[in-house]
Amino acid sequence: MQRRAFLGSLFAPFAAWAQGKTLSIADLEIWRLEGSEPGVSGVNRQYQVRPLNVYDDQRPAPYMEPAEGRPGPQARTARYLVIKTKEGAEGLYGPIDEEAAVVVDRQLKPFLIGKNALAVETLWDQLYRLNRHSRAGHYMMAVSAVDNALWDLRGRYFDAPVYQLLGGPTRPAATVYGSTLGYSVEPGKAGPRAAELAAKGFRHQKWFIPYGPGDGAAGLRKNIALVEELRAAVGPDVDLMFDAFMGWDLNYAMEWCRAVEHLRVRWIEEAFQVDKMESFRQLARETTIPVATGEHFYGRWEVKRFLEVEAISVVQADPEWCGGVSELVKICALGSSFDAHVIPHGHNIHAALHVVSSQSPMTCPLVEFLILKMASYYYFDKHPPVPADGKLELLSRPGFGMELDEAKIDKRTLLTWA
């Protein structure tokens, strides 16, 4: 009898959902938070190759890490989205980009007032159909922010983590790969840093390639030497991935791949701009290195086209940009059906972590963790995600488990673009 009563109390909120419970959206608020913390500036500013770097006047000089940085207060700002309901339930998500915030405030908010916050598929589908430009860009980024905030709201309402609402965890902790954006790749500096990170538990590392076709043969040799130095530094058992941030062409990518295939590269990411699907397809056919892209995918339909022609084997759709938790779950199903990995890009980490943790490790083996960015990105979060020995523990706090640290907020401003 006691066991039955316990189970009844445990599933009571879900029963209410199943019986048609509604939570009426009353408001969407975007808050700009400001604060500061001690820090060091002027270091860890290594650039990566960009599409614009093919132009001489747009290509920066080779980066040189200074001996030391400049200590002093570092300003911190972030935007958080709060969704409120008439019944008192709220959802929180952030930080979100300003481009998304503008669209949320001006276009999505008026439509969502009065809608049922528990209507997962209905709300996503209606927002997608609301605007002729919904398939990509800032509009889809705004849909993503709203969708993620709504999942946090549902988790808080049902007193369950989002990964629990998605079917429950498939592992007690998620394995991260450390993205090294910002760390110097100067010869003699990248290798020791990689070994240091591996000793801290980052046994999967992604490094950012600084040179492209505009740098000529000398730049290509430097890109190859970077892989050689890193592999020599960490040995054979650490995964090494590389990101070219859309800065290459097909011939350049094939030449680099041929030179480093023997060094067991886990993947080459975003060698081309995402609209060049044929280049991805040809590269995938020419190299044994897995080909990855997807942080600039804006929905399941783009993913499907790439998978159907075997252009990639690693899908990196980002729930901050591709449509939120709701869409990323669908993309995971697609990835599974093509036996491809879905390893979300890590612009933020909350939504990606909860989706990955609810999926099979065969489909979603890793979560991206931008080491330098995340050190300050969640400054206002009382419980910032911090990996231990290369893993992020799954916590039981409701929703995404976010709570703002009021002691760190010097100023908060309610933003509106109406």
N, C-alpha and C positions, 0 to 999 in steps of 0.2 A: 504494500500500500504506500509506504513512504517512498519507495523507488518510483512508483507511478506518479506520485505528486511532484517529485523532483523533476522527472522528465517533462511533466506538464508545464511546470514553471519555466523550464529551460526553453521550450519551443513555443511558449505563449506568444511572443512577439511575431514569430514567423507564421503562426496560425492567424494572427490578426491581418498580416499581409495577404495571406491566401484568401481571407474572407472579404477582401476588397477595401481594406483600410486605406484612407487617403491622408496625405499631408499636403496642405495647400501652400504653395510658395507665395510668400508675402513680400520678399525683397531680396535683391542681390546687391551687396555692398563690396566695394573694392577699396581697401585700406592701404595707404602708403606709410610704411614704418621707417623711421630714421633713428640711427644710433651710431656709436663709434666704439672702437676697441683698440688697444695697443697692437702694433704690428710693425712690419718692415715692408717698405716699398722699394721698387727699382730692381728686384731680382725675380727669377722664375718667369721671364717674359719671352721665352723662346717662341718664335712664330712657326706656323706650319705653312706649307705651300697652299696657295689659293688659286682659283681660276684666273684672277686678274694678273697673277705673277708672270704671265706670258708676255706682258708689256714691260719694257725696260723701265719706264718711269713709275710703274706700280710695284716693282720688285724691290723689297728692302735689302739693305746690306746684310751680310752674314751676321747672325747674332753672336755677341760675346758677353758672357755672364760676368757682371762686375764682381770684384773681390768681396764686397759686402753691400747690403742694402741700407736704406735710410730708415732708422727707427722713428716712430711717431704715431699719432692717432690715425686710424683708418676709418673713414666714413663708411657706414653700412646702410643700404636702403633695400627695401623689398616691398612687393605688392602681394597682398593676400586677398583672396575672394572668400566672402562669407555669404552663404545662402540661408535665409531665414524662412520659417514657416509660421502660419497663424497658430499652429498647435504648440509652438515653442521649440521644436527640434531645429537644430542648425547644422550646417556643414561648413568645413574650412578647408581651403586648399591654397597652396602656394609654395614658394614664390611663383608668380606668373609674370609673363612678359607684358610690357606696356602695349605692344601691338594687339595682343589678345584682349587686354583689359578694355581698350577702347571699343572693340566690337561687342564685348559682353555688355558694356554699359549702354551703348547706343542702339544695338540691334536685338540682342538676345533677351535682355532684361524685360522690355515691354511685353514680349511674347510669352515669357515664362510666368509672369505674375498670375496667380490663380491656378496654375497647373499642379498636378499631383506629383510631388517629389519622388514618390515610390514607383512611378511608371517608367521603368528603366528603358525598355525598347521603344515605347511610344514617344518619349521625350527626345531620344536621340534621333529617331527617324523624322520626327517633325522638324527638329532644328536643321537636319540635313536638307529637308525639302523646302525650308523657309527662304533660302537665298539662292539665286542662280549661280553664284560663285562659290557655293559651299564645298565643292569637291577638293579645294586646296587652299593653301595660304593662310592669311591671318584669320579668315572666318573659321576655318577648321581648327586653328589654334584656340580660338575662343570657345568653340564647341567642346574641345578637349578639356579646357579649364572648368567649364560648367559640369561636364560629365564627371570629372574627377571629384569636384566638390560635392556633387549629388551622391556619389558613392560613399564619401566620408559621412555625409548626413545620414545615409541609410545605416551605415555601420554604427554610428552613435545612437540612432534610434533603436536599433535591435541589440545594442550593447555587444557588438561582435566586431572583430577585425574584418577588414574588407576581404582578405584572403579566405576567411571563413564563409562569407556570403558567396564567394565564387566557387565553393565546393570543398573547402578545407585545405590545409597545407599538405604538400607532398614531401616536405622535408622540414626539419627543425630549424635550419638556418640556410640562407642562400649564399652560394659561393659568388664572390665578386671578382671581376677583373679590374685591375688598377689602370686607369688612363692617366698618362703622364704629361698631359698638355701643360706647357709652361716650363717644364724642366729642360735644361740645356742639352742639346745633342752635339755639342762640340766634341771633337775627338778627344778621348781620354776622360771625359766627364760622364757620358751617358752610361758606359759600362759599369763603373763603380756605383752610380745611382741605382741601376737595375739590380745589382747584387744586393745593395742595401734594402731595396724594396722587397726582394725575394725573401730576405732574412726576416722581414716583418710579416710575412705571410702572403704577399702578393705573388702567387705562383702563376698567375696569368696577368700579362702586362701588355698594354697597347701603347705604342710610341708613334709620334707624329712626324711625318717626313717633311723636311723643310724645302726641298728643291724639286723643280720641275723642268719641263722642256726649255723654258727660257734661260735656264742656268747652264745649258749645254752639256757636253760630255763630262766636264769636271763635276757638275752637280750630280749627274747620274752616279759617278764613281763614289761621291760622298754618301749618297743614299744607300749604295750597296755596302760601303764600309761601315755604315751605322749598324746594319743588320749583323755583319760579321763581328763587330765589337760587342754588341749586346749578347749574341749567342755565346761567345767566348767567356763573357763575364758570368752568365747565369747557368751555364751548362745545358745538358740536353733535356732536362725535365721541367723547365719553366716554359709555358706557352708565351710566344711572342707574336703580337698582332701589329699591323701597321696601317695608318690612316693617311691617305693622300688628299683628302678633302677636295675632291673634284678637280684637282690641279693638273692631271696628266691627260695624254691622249693614248690611243690604243698601242701604237708602236713603242712608245716609251714604257708603258706598263708591261708589255710582253718582254722587253729587254731586261727590265728590272727583275721580273719574275724568273726568267731563265737564269739569271745570275745568283739568285738567292734560294731557289727551290730546295737545294740540298741542305739548307739550314733550318728546315722544319718550321716554316712560318705558318701560324694557325689560320690567318686570313689576311688578305689585302682589302682594305675598306675604301669605298668611295673613290676609286681611281678616276671616275668620270662623273660629269653631271648626270643626274638621275634620268633625264629625258633621253640619254644615249643608251637605250636598252641594248641595241645591237652590239655596241662596244663591250658591254658587260658579258653578253652571250659569247662573243668571240674570245674574249679573254678567258672565260671559264672553260672553253674547249681547248685552249692552247696551254694551260698551266695546270699543274697538280695542286697549286695553292688554292684553297677555298676562296671564293670571291664573295664579298659582303657589300651590302648597301641597304639603305632603307630609312635612315633618320629623316629623310625628306619625302618619304611616302606619306600620302594623305588619305589612306583608306585601303580596305581589303582588295579593291579592284586593281589598284596598281601592283600590289603584292602578287596577286594571281597571275597577272600578265608576265611578270618576271619569272615566276616559278614554272609556268607552263612551257617557256622556251629554255629552261635550265640555264638562265643567265646568272643566277646566284644560288648559293647553298646556305647562306647566313642572312636572315632577315633582321634588320635593325630598326624596325618601326618604333617610334617614340610616342608614348601615350600622352605627352604634352602637346603633340602636333598632329597625330594621326587620327584623333577622334576619342581619346581618353580610354579609360578602362574597358568600356563597353566594346569599342572597336578592336582594341588590342587582343581581347579574348577571341574574337572572330579570326583575327590574323593568326593567332596561335593554332587554331583549328586548321586553317589553311596550311600552315607550315608543317603540321603533323601529317597531313594527308600527302604532302610531297616529300616527307622525310627530310625536311630542312630544319635547321636550328632557328629559333626566334630568340634573339638576344637584344633586348631593347636598348636603343641609344639612351644615354643617361643625362639628359638635360636637367631633369629632376630625378628623384629616386623613389618617392613614395608609391606612386601608381605602378611603376615598373616592378618594384620589389614585390608588391602584393599579387600582381598578375603572375609573374614568374613563379612565385612560391605556391600558386594554386595549380600549376601545370606540371605535366610529366617532366622530370629532369632530362629525359631523352629529347624533348622538344625545346625546353628552356633551361639549359645547363648553367647559365651565368647571368649576372647583373653587372652593368657598367657602373664603376665608381670613379669619378673624376677627382683624383686625390687632392690637388691644389684648390680646385673650385669648391669642393665640398667642405673644405676647412673653414670657409667663411659664408658659404651660401645659406646655411641654416642658422645664421647668427641669432635670429630672433626665436628660434625653435627651442623649447625647453628640453626636448629629447632628440637632438640631432643624431642621424644615423652614423655610427662609427664602427667600421669593421674590426673584428678581432681575429687574428690569424687567417685573414683572407675570407672571412664569412660575416654576414649580417644576420644576427639572431632575429627570429620572428617573435615579436612581442604580442601580448594579448590585449593591449589597449584598444578601445573601440575605434572604428573607422580606420584612418591611417595613423592614428596615435599621435597626431600633432597637437601641441599646446604652446601657445605663445608665451614667452618669458617677459612679463611686464617690466621687470627690473632693467631690461636691456633697451626698452623703447623710450627714447628721448622725446619723440614727437610722432603722432599719428594723424594722418589727414585722410578724410573721406574724399575719394576722387570721383569726379563726374565729368563726362564729355557731352552730356545731353544739351 
